[in-house]
Amino acid sequence: MFNEADRIRIGQAVTAAEANSDGEIVTVVAEQSDSYNDVVLHWAVLVLFLAVAVVAAIPGRLILLLDIVAGGWDTWTPGELIAILLVALAVKFLIARWIFGLKPIRLALTPHGTKARRVRRRALLLFRLATENRTRAKTGVLLYLSLAEHRAEIIADAAISAKVTPETWGAAMAALIDAVKDDRPGDGMVASIGQIGQVLSEHFPRSPDDTNELPDRLILL
């Protein structure tokens, strides 16, 4: 979703935002923050239990169906019925697991709260790896966007967090998410970086000896 022009614009926006501040902005965009395979498994197991419940509620229908398939020429033993039931449940589970594993369905079935927690967790991990304590004055900010979830996170280093409340980033978050929903993630990143730059310039004006300590380029995962 980010072409070369977008990447250049975002890098230039970071450079401009840092021009009036000691703050350092790191931008990271990920296609998706988690596989959500556990969510798929949970739904498939639910289908399995529902199938067991249906069979337990109307076992006669299963036997009738088997009689129709066999042409009424067989008498089913308990062992045969159990074996057929287990095979049928295994097939149903595998089919459900495959269907729910399709990306659009998997994301649709994942609760919003789960997405929010996974995106936040990924953003914190990346912040610790790429931003935290990597500037002289601990003035780094990570702007993280996860495209599949349409969610973003702004995480600031210790010196910034001591002065800037999370609510202060509201305008930057809104600018980014609104643009992503309109399929304009490049514009959203540029707008969000500009908002972050305004906050940083207000609380951390540029020192005469300030240097560029973190890369300005967009990092795509």
N, C-alpha and C positions, 0 to 999 in steps of 0.2 A: 504493500500500500504506500510505501515511501519510495519515490523515484529519486534520481540523483539531484534534481532541482530541490526537492523537499529537504534532502539531507544537507545541501549547501545552505539553504535558508535557515534551517534549524541551527547549524553551526554558527552562522553569522549572528543569529538572534542571541545565542549564548555569549558570544564575544561582546556584543553591544550591551547586554544586560550586566556583564561583569565589568564594563568600562568605568562605572561610577561606584564600584563597591569592592570591598575585600572578599566578598562572597564568591564561591566557586559553584557552578551549576553543572551537574552531570545528568545527561538525558539518556534514558534507556527505554527501548520499546521491545516488547516480547509479543510473539504471535499468540501465546497462551501461557498462563501461569502454572497450570497443573494439568495432568492427564485426566483426572477425575475417574480413574478406573474403579476406585472403591465405590463410587456412587452407582456406576453401571452394575457392579456386583450386587449391591444392595437391592436394586430394582429387580434384577433377575431372580434373586432369592425370594423376593416378595411374590413374584409370579409363580414360582415353584410352590410356595406355601398356599397360595390361592388355589392352585390346581389340586393339591392334596386335600384342601378343605372341600372343594367341589366333589371330588371322588368320595370322600367320607360322608358327605351329605346325601348323595344319590348314587350309591354303589350299583344299584340295579341297572342304571342307565349304561354304565360301563360294560357290564356283562351282556346287556342287550346289544350294544354296539359290536362287541366281539362275536356274538352269535351271528349277527348279520354279515360281518366280514368273513366268518368261517362257514357260512351257509347253513348254520344250525346243525352241523354234523359232528360237533365236538362237545364234550363235557369238560368244563374247566376245573382243574384242581386248584386248591389254594396256592400251591407253589407256582403254578403257571400264571395265575392272576397277579401274584406279587411280582413275578419277573416281568410280565408285560407292563405293569404299572411303573416299575422302576425305569424300564427302557423309555416309556412314554414321557416320564418326568425328566429324564436326562435330555431327551431330544427337545422338550419344551424349554428347559433351562438354557441349552446351547443356542436355540433360536432367539430367545429373549435377550441373552447376553450379546449376540451379534447385532440385533436391531437396536438395542439401547446403546451399543458401542459406537454407532454412527455419530459423527461429530455434532451435527445440528441437534439430534435427539439427546445426546449425552449432555450438551450444554443446557438444553431446555429443561431437562429433568433435574439438573443440579440446583439446589436451593440458592437463593441470592446470598444468604448469610454464609454459606459454604464458599461461594465464589469470593466474597469480600475477604474472608479469613485467609484463603489461599493466596489471593493477590497481595494482601498485606504481608503475609509470611515471605513470599518471594521478594517483595520490595525490600523488606528488612534485611534479608540475606544479601541482596545485591548492594544495599547501602553499606553493610559491614565490609563487604569485599572491595568496593570501588570508591567509597566516599568517606566513611567514618575515620576520623583522626588522620586523614591524609593531607590536611592543610595545616599550615603553621598555627593559625589562630582558631582552628576547629570551626571553620565557617563554610563547610560544604553542604550542598543541597542536592538531593537526588529527586529528579522528576521521572517517575516510572509510569508507563502506559502499557496495559495488557489489552490487546485488541479484541480477542475473542470474548472477553468478559465485559468489554466496554467500561473498564474501571481503571482508575489511576490513583497513584499515591505520591505524596510529597513528604519526604523525610529529611529533616535537617539535623546537622551536627550539633554538638553540645552547646557551643557559644550562641548559636542562633536560637535553639530551643529555649535557652534561658531568657531570651528577650521577646520571642515571637510565639504567640499561642497558635495551636493548630487551626483555629478558626480564621486566623489571618490569611490563610492560603485559600479561603473559600472562592474568591474571585478567579484565582488561577485555575483551580479545579473545575469550576463551572465553565470557563472559557474552553478548556480542553475537552471535557466530556460532551458539551453541546456540539462542538465541531466534529468529534468522532461519530456521534449519532447521525450527523449530516454527511458522513462519509468524507470529511475533510480533516483527517488527522494531522496532516502537515500544518494547516492553518492553526489548528488547535494547539499544537506544540509551540508554535511561534508566539501565539497570543499568551499562552500560559507562562512561557519563559519571560516575556515582557512584564507580566504581573509580578513574577517572582523577583525580577530585577528591581522593580520599584520598591518592594519591601526591603530588599537587601541594601539598596542605596540609602534608604531612610535610617536604618538601624546600624549599618556597617559601611559608612562612607569610605571611599578608597584612600588608602594610605600612600604616601609618596613612594615607599619602597615595595609596594604590592607587586607580586608577579603572578603569572598564570600557572597555577599549580596542578590543575586537573584538565584533561582534554576537553575541548569544546565540541568535538564531533559527536554526532548521534551514534549510539551503540545499538545495533539491531541484534536481537537474540532469536 
